[in-house]
Amino acid sequence: MARFGHSKITDGTRRHVEGFHPDRRSLLSLGVGAALSATGLHPAQAQDYPARPIQVLVPFAGGSASDVITRILLNRMSTSLGQAFVVDNRPGAGGNIGTAAAANAAADGYTLLMSTSGPLAANKSLYKGLPYEPLKDFAPIGLFAALPNVVVINSRLPPKSLRELIEYAKEHPRELNYGTVGVGSSQHLAAAYFEQLTGTEITHVPYRNIAAYTPDFIAGQVPLGFQLLPNVIGLIRNGDARPLAVASDKRMTALPDVPTAAEAGLKDYESAAWLALLAPANTDKTVIDKLYKAMVEAVNDPKVRALFVEQGAEPLVMDPQGLKDFMTLEAAKWATIIKKIGIEPM
């Protein structure tokens, strides 16, 4: 099971220039210059980066949890880098539209991408002919936050713990309805994973948005959820929802009294929407290093961490190589789960 953590930055890319021309040093310089030119930046430009505002494509609607958390991060990063970040929301197709646009952008460090577990991992198995390749078309900068799924149930239902929920679901097969914002969403996949691990059968009710789901949850028509905290924090505070567990290896800062799934008796149940920064492939390493350093400074800022927690996110840091490895593991994990569910690629 993949876990969030730290990985040492490694640079396994080494350029080697062969030649027998007597002016080999000149050829080497020319070769390196040409390579950098192809990425969109000359050596001097990379050193002076950033010299102007940086556009960040966010493949989700403005005001969404991922959008708000990203803006908090970028606001602090702009202080470190001395340049503004301009967010460009490009929602649609489960995040694929904005992510694809970033894949086709110039590799000059002035167009970046904030994307998540859906477009960067699960969507490989959910969509036919994905218009980008997550591992080939992007240069990872780092992972900066995660929003674990929270198992919540209408507070009027009998189960008071995750074990009791599992027993209740087994005694009432297909009778428990759970709501999501659509097929293939993080909530849907978290619920399907729950079914696979527990041997239960629950019924999926997809909605167009979380606002439509909330009244039905309160009324008890769709009394179960595997939601991101921002979607249900109001229900929890009002007493309409009872949180039973978080799908993470650690308790959430915002829900310190709610056990992890493992603590509640369900091992290996981890599911989260994670947020990462990336650049188009072939972006100069000097640029990636500067952005990663600024990202780390932002995540380690106590004010930023407090704002993340306020939004239901857990601040964390994963470096470029760690993010690349993690994306590989996540894509494989969700591919297996999606195949077992039987979702036909869209």
C-alpha positions, 0 to 999 in steps of 0.5 A: 500500500502506498503511503505518503512520505519523503523521498530523496531527490535523485537526478538520474539524467546525465547527458553524454556527448560523443565526438572526435572534432578537435573543438570538443569543448565548443561542441559540448557547449553547443549541445547543452545550449541546444538542449536547453533551448529546446526546453524553452529556457537558455542557461542564463534564463533558467538561473534568472527564473522567474522573471515574470508571473507564472500561470498555473492551470487548475483542472477544476472549478474555482472555489473547489477544495483543490482550487482553494488549497492551491491558491493558499500554497501559491500565495506563499510561494510567490513571497519566496520567488518574488513573482505572482502566480496566476491561476487559470481554472480549466475544469471538465472531463474529470480534470483531463481538459486542464491537465492535457492543456498543461501537457501541451504548454511550453516547457519554460517554467511559466505554465505549471499544473496543479493536478490530483489523484484523478487525472494523474492516476485513476483516469488512466483506467477510467478514460479511453484515449487519455490525451496525455501520459502522466509519467511522460508528459510532465516533470513532477515538482512535488506533492503538497497536500492530501485530503483523505476520504472520511467514512460518514454515516447519518447520525440517526442510523445505528452503527457507532463504529466502522466495525458496526457499519461493516456488520450492518452492511452485511446484514442489509446487503445493497440497502445502504445507499452512498452518494458521490459526485459521479462515477470514477470520483474519489468518493466512488473509488473509495467506496468500491475499495471499501466493498472489496476489502470488507465483502459488503454490498452497498448501493452507489447513487451519483450526483451532479454535485455535492450540494444535491447530495447533502439534503438526501444525506440529511433526510436519510435517503442516501445515509452513507458517504466516503467523502472529502472532509470539506464536503461534510464538515458542516454535517459533522459539526451540525450533528447530522453526520457521524464520522466513523473513520478516516482512510489514512495511515494517520489521524486527520489534524482536523478530526483528532478524535476520529480513528484511522480505518486501521485503528477502527479494525480495517487494515490497508484501507487508505484512500485520498485525493492528493494534490501535486504541482507539475511542469511540462516535460523537459522543464529545466531542472534548475527551474524545478529545483527552485519551484520545489524549494519554494513549495517546501517553504510554503508547506512548512509555513505554520500559517499555510499549514493552519489554512490547509487544515482549515480546508480539510487538507493534510499538509505534506511534502513529497519531492519530484522523484517521490511524486513520480514513484507515487504516481506509478504506484497509485495508477497501478492500485486504482487500475486493479480496483477499477477493473474489479468494479467493472467500470467501462472506460469512458 
